Amino acid sequence: MRACLTALAAAAMWLTTLGAGSAHADVSRTDDYGVLVGSASAPAQLEIFCDPQCPFCAKLESTYGDRIAGDLASGRLAVTYRWLTFLDDKHHNDVSARISNALFLAADPATPPTAYQAFVQDLYSHQTPDGPNNDGIAAMARESGVPGPVADRISAGDPAIDTTALNEANKARLIAENPQNPSTPTVYNVNTKSVVDLQDSGWLDALAS
C-alpha cells in the first residue's frame, strides 16, 4: 500500500465484556497522546499512526477495518490509534484537529471498543475536502454505537485534547518508530517492535494469535 507522505521530519478506562468467551476490552486515553482500543492484555498489539484527512489511511480502514474490528471483538488484537493533524497545514483548514478532538471525546468509559472502531471507519468512509461539521461527526458517532451523551459532547465541540501538542508528540513518536519513512498510515507492531509491511496482504494474519 502506498503511504500518504508527510513533511513530518521537516516541518477509556474499563468498559464492557464483548460476549461469552471474549476478552474484557477497553477504550482509553493513554498518557502519551494515543487512544487504546481493545484489551491491554491482547496477544497482538499495534500502533496505527493516522491523519483524519489522509486518503491512504482511509484506504487502510476500507480494506482492513472490518478485520480489525473482528480481531478487537475476539480479544486477539488491541490497537493504539495515534492521531496526527499535519494535513491541516497543507489544506489550510482545521478538519484533522476537529476530528481528532472528536476521536478523543469518543475515548470515553461508555464507548465499546467495536463502536470506536466503527466510528473510525465511518469517518474515513465520509472523507471530504472540507470535512464534516461537528453535528455531522456526532451523527456518525451515534450511528457507530457511541453513546448519546458522548456524541452530544462531540456535537458541542467540547475540548478534549490540545491538538497542537498531540501532533507534535505523535510526530516525534512516528519518526522514532519509522525513521526511514515517517508517513501515514504507519502500522507499528508493538510485539516485534517493527513497522508492518502493508504491501503484504496477510499482515493481519501474521500477527500473534
Secondary structure as the mmCIF struct_conf table of DSSP 4:
data_model
#
loop_
_struct_conf.conf_type_id
_struct_conf.id
_struct_conf.beg_label_comp_id
_struct_conf.beg_label_asym_id
_struct_conf.beg_label_seq_id
_struct_conf.end_label_comp_id
_struct_conf.end_label_asym_id
_struct_conf.end_label_seq_id
STRN STRN1 CYS A 4 CYS A 4
TURN_TY1_P TURN_TY1_P1 LEU A 8 ALA A 10
STRN STRN2 TRP A 14 THR A 17
BEND BEND1 GLY A 19 GLY A 19
TURN_TY1_P TURN_TY1_P2 ALA A 20 GLY A 21
HELX_LH_PP_P HELX_LH_PP_P1 SER A 22 ALA A 23
STRN STRN3 HIS A 24 ARG A 29
TURN_TY1_P TURN_TY1_P3 ASP A 31 ASP A 32
BEND BEND2 TYR A 33 TYR A 33
STRN STRN4 VAL A 35 VAL A 37
BEND BEND3 GLY A 38 GLY A 38
TURN_TY1_P TURN_TY1_P4 ALA A 40 SER A 41
BEND BEND4 PRO A 43 PRO A 43
STRN STRN5 ALA A 44 CYS A 50
TURN_TY1_P TURN_TY1_P5 PRO A 52 GLN A 53
HELX_RH_AL_P HELX_RH_AL_P1 PRO A 55 SER A 74
TURN_TY1_P TURN_TY1_P6 GLY A 75 GLY A 75
BEND BEND5 ARG A 76 ARG A 76
STRN STRN6 LEU A 77 TRP A 83
TURN_TY1_P TURN_TY1_P7 PHE A 86 PHE A 86
HELX_RH_AL_P HELX_RH_AL_P2 LEU A 87 HIS A 91
TURN_TY1_P TURN_TY1_P8 HIS A 92 HIS A 92
BEND BEND6 ASN A 93 ASN A 93
HELX_RH_AL_P HELX_RH_AL_P3 VAL A 95 LEU A 105
BEND BEND7 ALA A 106 ALA A 106
TURN_TY1_P TURN_TY1_P9 PRO A 109 ALA A 110
HELX_RH_AL_P HELX_RH_AL_P4 PRO A 113 SER A 125
TURN_TY1_P TURN_TY1_P10 HIS A 126 HIS A 126
TURN_TY1_P TURN_TY1_P11 PRO A 129 ASP A 130
HELX_RH_AL_P HELX_RH_AL_P5 ASN A 134 SER A 144
TURN_TY1_P TURN_TY1_P12 GLY A 145 GLY A 145
HELX_RH_AL_P HELX_RH_AL_P6 GLY A 148 ALA A 156
TURN_TY1_P TURN_TY1_P13 GLY A 157 GLY A 157
BEND BEND8 ILE A 161 ILE A 161
HELX_RH_AL_P HELX_RH_AL_P7 THR A 163 GLU A 177
TURN_TY1_P TURN_TY1_P14 PRO A 179 GLN A 180
STRN STRN7 THR A 184 THR A 184
BEND BEND9 PRO A 185 PRO A 185
STRN STRN8 THR A 186 ASN A 189
TURN_TY1_P TURN_TY1_P15 VAL A 190 LYS A 193
STRN STRN9 SER A 194 VAL A 195
TURN_TY1_P TURN_TY1_P16 LEU A 198 GLN A 199
BEND BEND10 ASP A 200 ASP A 200
TURN_TY1_P TURN_TY1_P17 SER A 201 ALA A 206
BEND BEND11 LEU A 207 LEU A 207
#
